């Protein structure tokens, strides 16, 4: 059994999800500055990442994993664009 834990960061990250007619939209919010267990996001740089979703039920379990994505702040080539607020 593996227990997933968030890395020790000084500020919590925030994720808010919304289901609109079967389409999920999730917004992730976090500081741009780096910290213990967290990379700093810098303008013009691209970062690789992926998603893993654990679908647990009492008699079965699925683990869905995405292909790789790129994240960028002020980077038009990135698949996911981070926006500084």
N, C-alpha and C positions, 0 to 999 in steps of 0.2 A: 504494500500500500504506500502510495506517495502522497504526501500532504503538500499542497501548493501554498506558498506563502509569498506575500509581496516583499520586495527588497526593503531594507530599512532606509526609508527616505524621511527627510525632515518635514515635508508637506505632503498630505494625501493627494492622490490623483482623483479626478472625478469623471465618471462616465454616466451619461443620461441617455436612456433609450426610449424610443417611441414607436409603436406599431400603428401604421396608417394603412388600413385595408390590406393587410398581409405583407406590407413592406416595412422592414425595420430600418430606422435611422438612429445611429448611435453617435453622440458627440462626446469626445474625450477632451478634457481640459487638464492642463498641467503647466507648471512653470517652465520657461525656456532655459533657465539656468540649470546647470548640472548639480548633482549632489551625490551622496553615497548611494550607489546602485542605480543611478540615473545619468544618462548622457545629456550634455548640454546641446540644445538645438541652436545652430548658428545659421544666419541667412546665407543662401547660396550653396549649402551643403546638402547632400542626399544621404538618407539612412535606410537600411534594409530592415524590414520587419514582417511579421506574419501573425495570423490570428489562430487561436485554438479555442474551440467551444466544447465544453463537457456537458453532455446531456444525460444526467443521471436519473434513473427511475428505480423502483424497488426490485424489479426482476431483470433489468438489462441496463446497458450503459453504452453510449456512443461517444467517440472522441473525433470531432471534425477538425481538420487542419487545413488552412488556406495555402495557396501557393504564395511565393514571396511577393511583397509589395515594396515600393519605395515611398519614402516620406521626405518632403522637403519644405523648407521655409524660404519663400521667395525663389523657388526653383520650378520653372515652367515644365521641366522634363519629368518631375516626380509624379507618380500615379496618384498620391494623396498629398494635397497641399495643406500645410500647417499655416494658420493665420494668427498673427500676433494681435492681441486685443489690448 
